[in-house]
Amino acid sequence: MSHAYLKNCIDVHGHKVCGVEVDNQTRCKHYNSDVDIIAIRSPCCNTYFPCYQCHNEVTDHPLTRWNKNRFDEKAILCGACGQQLTIHEYMTGNSKCPACNASFNEGCKTHYHIYFE
């Protein structure tokens, strides 16, 4: 597997986030409203991406979903403060970061089936 996508990465609060036109709070070309401030670590390549479209555009492999038995792993990055959340914390956190109280895009719930079992 090529890691050429790593050239499309920036540092966000000490974490590498890869994608297309990623800003310092994890917004990207595809999702860039004020509340689009999370990145999800992809289990297939152990890399943070702002969205599945970024993953698909810059990697050479298909995105894999997080297995339910791994929902206690830290896989969500808050772009506002850099806090890493478990998938469970993210899914039950009322679209807010528990560390800094920044609002996340509630519409992301419609994409859970893409990322999570």
C-alpha positions in Angstrom: 0.0 0.0 0.0 1.4 3.4 -1.0 1.4 6.2 1.6 1.5 9.0 -1.0 -1.5 10.5 0.7 0.7 11.5 3.6 1.8 14.5 1.5 -1.8 15.8 1.9 -1.6 16.1 5.6 -1.4 18.9 8.2 -0.8 18.9 11.9 -3.9 19.7 13.9 -3.2 19.9 17.7 -0.3 17.5 17.4 -2.2 14.9 15.2 -1.7 14.3 11.5 -4.9 14.9 9.6 -4.9 14.0 5.9 -7.4 15.1 3.2 -8.2 17.7 0.6 -7.9 21.4 1.7 -7.8 20.6 5.4 -7.7 23.6 7.7 -6.3 23.8 11.3 -9.7 22.7 12.8 -10.2 19.7 10.4 -12.6 21.3 8.0 -12.0 20.2 4.4 -13.1 20.8 0.8 -16.2 18.7 1.3 -17.4 19.8 4.8 -16.4 23.3 5.9 -19.1 24.9 8.0 -18.3 26.3 11.5 -19.3 23.0 13.1 -17.4 20.6 10.8 -14.6 20.3 13.3 -13.9 16.6 13.8 -11.6 14.1 12.1 -12.1 10.4 12.2 -9.2 7.9 12.4 -9.7 5.3 9.7 -9.0 1.8 10.9 -7.7 0.7 7.5 -4.7 3.0 7.6 -4.7 4.3 11.2 -4.9 7.9 9.9 -7.2 10.8 10.7 -9.3 12.2 7.9 -12.0 15.0 8.0 -14.4 12.8 6.0 -14.8 9.6 4.0 -14.6 11.6 0.7 -11.1 12.9 1.7 -10.1 9.4 2.5 -11.3 8.1 -0.8 -9.7 11.0 -2.8 -6.2 10.7 -1.3 -5.7 7.0 -0.5 -5.3 4.0 -2.8 -7.5 1.6 -0.7 -11.2 1.4 0.3 -12.3 2.9 3.6 -13.2 0.3 6.3 -15.7 0.7 9.1 -15.0 0.5 12.8 -16.2 -2.8 14.3 -18.6 -2.4 17.2 -16.2 -4.2 19.6 -13.7 -1.3 19.0 -16.0 1.6 19.9 -14.0 2.2 23.1 -10.9 3.2 21.1 -10.0 6.8 20.6 -10.8 7.5 17.0 -12.4 11.0 16.9 -10.4 14.2 17.0 -11.9 17.5 18.1 -10.5 20.1 15.7 -11.3 22.9 18.2 -9.1 21.6 21.1 -7.4 18.4 20.0 -9.2 16.1 22.4 -9.3 12.5 21.2 -12.7 10.8 21.9 -13.7 7.2 21.8 -16.3 6.4 19.2 -18.7 5.7 22.0 -18.0 9.1 23.6 -18.5 10.8 20.2 -21.8 8.9 19.4 -23.3 9.6 22.8 -21.9 13.2 23.3 -24.9 15.2 21.9 -22.7 16.6 19.1 -20.4 18.5 21.5 -16.8 18.0 22.6 -16.7 16.9 26.3 -13.4 18.7 26.8 -14.1 22.2 25.3 -17.8 22.1 24.6 -17.4 23.0 20.9 -20.4 22.0 18.8 -20.0 19.3 16.2 -22.2 19.0 13.1 -25.3 17.1 14.1 -25.7 16.1 10.4 -22.7 13.8 10.8 -25.1 11.2 12.4 -26.5 10.5 8.9 -23.0 9.2 7.9 -22.4 6.9 10.9 -23.2 3.9 8.7 -20.2 4.8 6.5 -17.7 4.8 9.5 -19.2 2.6 12.1 -20.8 -0.9 12.2 
